[in-house]
Amino acid sequence: MSRAEPQRTQAIILRTRALGEADRIVTFLSETHGKCAGVAPSARRSQRRFGGGLGLGSCGTLLYTPRPGQSLVLLNEFHPLPPPPQADPPLAGAPHDLPRFAATGVWLNLVELMSMEHQTAAGRFALAQAGLTAIAARPPRGALVHALLHWLRHIGFAPTMDRCARCGTVLNAETAAWFTPADGGAVCAACHDHRHWTQPLPPEARAAWIALQGADLALPTPAWPPTSDPLFHTGLWQYVLHLLDRHPASEAYWEIVWG
């Protein structure tokens, strides 16, 4: 059997866990091969091969070798890029910028859970990286919501907000509507029922969702009215839970972002 050739790619570290005394299992998003996992031998000891560590959210150049017949690749080297510039000044009343740390954790966790193994999709790596940059540079709550709405649209799971997700009736500013994750978005009064979790959807909240989802992620996050907070805090998370059909590990971090 021929030996696999090492692969070099840009990568984002999504998750790590210890393996024995010195090794680590690393899950990463690769620009060229999608989400992968691999073993980093002596990662907790090697300063030369792994650039001083494999911190969560680190972006950089990764050299790895596929191992035929095995699910885990072998990580040879990782050289991180400088982290994105932090917000200046730090958020008032946030010791050690805990909301920003929590938002980063939520973003990495959801990118991992909503990415398929070894599935490369155009633009997905760049969007994951742009989300990290936005969270580092802007108020984390708005940056996380903005990035997550773009991610849902990119992977083809954006909720329907301009019309009823059941009957297709166009929703305008005078139309009563509810947000129903199980139905895939907004529903009109005629289609609304209580069999699933629902949330009242004021017109300004629906308009804010549509505006955020369409706004350029590279530009500052548009402000939204206070009436949209319940939709983005509770409704968006309920939609994520519906998509994943599970409670992700970052659920407590989501509450810290909104706390």
N, C-alpha and C positions, 0 to 999 in steps of 0.2 A: 504494500500500500504506500503510495507516494505521500510524502510529508506535506501538510498544509502550509501555505505561505503566510507569513505575518501580514496583517491588514492594518493600515493606518487610517484613522478617521477622526473627525471632530466629534466630541461626545459630551453629554451632560450626565453627571452622577446623580441618579435618582434615589438610590438606597444602598446602604452597606450593612453587613452584619458580620460578626466575628466568626471565624472558622479556626478552631484550635487556638494556640497561644499567639500566633503571629500573622496568620493568613486572614483574608477577608473575602467574602462573597459580595460582589459588586453588581448591582443592576444599573444599567446605563442606557441612555437614548443615543443612538449613533446616527450621524448624518447620512451614512451610506447603507446601513443594514437595520435600521429601526431599533426597537428595544431588544437588548441582549443582557445576558448575565454571565459572569465569569469569575474565576478564582484569581485573586491577586496574592501570589506567594510572598510571605514576609512583608506585607504592606505596612504593618505597624512598626517595622524596623528600618525599611529602606527609604532613605531620603533621596537617593539618586534616581531610582527608577520611577518613583511615584510622587516626585515633586513636593515632598514634605507632607503628603497625606491625600486622601480621597474624600474631601469634604462634600457634604450634601449640597447640591446645586452648583458644584464646581464645573466650569466649562473649560475644555482644553483639548489637546491632541492626545489621542489614545492609540497605542500600538498593542494589538492582541493577535493571538494565533488560534484559529478554529481547531477543535479537536474532533475529528471524524468519529461519529457514533456516540458522541457525548453532548449533553445539552449545555454544559458550561464551557465557555471558551477560556483560554489562558491569557491573563493580562500581563503584558511584558513591561510597558511603561505608560505613565500618564504625566503630562506636563501641563498644569493648569494655566489658563490665561489670568491676567489681573481681574479681580472681581469688578462688577459694574459699580459706578460711583454711587455712594449712599446719599440719601436725602440730607439736605443741610438747610436749616438746623434739624436735629432729631425731633420727632413728634413730642409735643408737650405732654408731660405726665405719663410717659411710657418708659419706665426704667429698662435700660438695655434694649430698647426698641422691641419689646416682646411682640406687639402686633405684627411687625414686619417679619420677624422670625417665624411666627405662626403662619402668616400668609405664604411664605416661601415653602413651609412644610406641606400646606394644603395643595399648593400648585404642583409640587413634585410628586406627591402621592396620587393626585388625580391624573396627571400626565402618565404616570406609570400604569394605573389601573385602566385607563382608556386607550392604551397603546397595545397592539398585538405583537407577539414575539416575532422578530425578524421580518416585520412588515414595514417596508419603506414607503412613505407617502410624501409626495412633493410638498414642501413648505412646512411640514410638521415640526421638524427640528428647529427651523428658524422661528416658528411661533412659540415653541417651548422656551427658546432662548430670549425672545422678546418679552415674554411674560416675566421671566426672572429680572430682566433689566427694568421693566416698569415697576415691579414690586420694590426693587431696591431704591428707585429714584423718586417715587411718588407716595402719597398717602396709601398705605397698603390695602385698605378696604376697597377703595375705588379701583385701584390697579388690579387687584385679584378678580373682582367682578368683571371688569373690562376684559381681562385676558381670558377668563373662563367662558364668557359669552362668545368670544372669537373662536376658542377651541371647540365649543359645541357646534358652531356653524361649520368649522373646517372639517370635522369628522362626520358631518351629515346628520347631527341630532339637535339642530336648533329648534326650539319650540315654535309652534305657529302662533304669532301674535297679531297679525293684521286681519285675521278672519277666524271664525269659529273652527276649531280643530275637528269638530264632528260633522257639522252640516255645511260648512263653507261660507256662512253668512259673513259679509264684510262688516268689520267692527269699526265704528266711528266714535267720536267723542261723546255721543249721546247714548250709545249702546251699553247696557249693563253687561258685565262680563265677569268671569271667574277664572282663576288660573288652576288648572287641573293637570298635575304631572302625568297621571295615568292616561289621560287623553292626548297628551303631547302638546299642551299649550293652553290657550284661552278658549273658553266655551261661552256661548251666548245663554240668555235666560231660558230659552226653549230647550236647550240641551243639558243644562245644569241639573245635576242630581247629587245625592248625598252618599252614593255607594263608595266613592273614593274620597281621598283627602282633597279639599278644595280651599281656595283663598280668594276673597273679593279682589277684583282687579280694577282699581280706579283708572280712568283714561290716561291720566298723567303718568302713572306708573308704567302702563303698557307702552306709552310713547317714549319714556325714558329707556326702557329695555330695547326698543327698536333702534333708538339713537345710539346707545352704547354698542350694540351689536354691529352697527354699521360704521362706527367711528374708527379712524386709523389708530391702531394700537401703538404706533410710534409717536403719536401726538399725545398731549396731556389728556387725562381722562375727563370727559365732560361731567359737569355736576348734575345731580339728579335731585328732584324735590323730596322733602322728608316723607311724603306719602308713599314713596317707592321703597323705603327701607324694609318694610315687612316682606315685600316681594323678593328683594335681593337677599335678605337675611334668611328667611324661612322658606319662601317659595322656591328659590333657586336651589337651596340645599335639598329640599324634598324632591326636586326634579333629578338631581344628581343621584340620590338614593334609589329613585325609581329606575334610572338607567343602569346602575351598578347591581341592583337587587341585593345590596349588602350595605352594612355600615362600615365605611372605610376607617382606617386607623387615625386619620387626620380629623375626625369629627370634632374632637375637643379643641383642636387648633382653630377650626372654623368659628367656634364660639369665642375664642380669645380675640380673633380678628374683629368681631362685632362687639366685644365687651368694652 
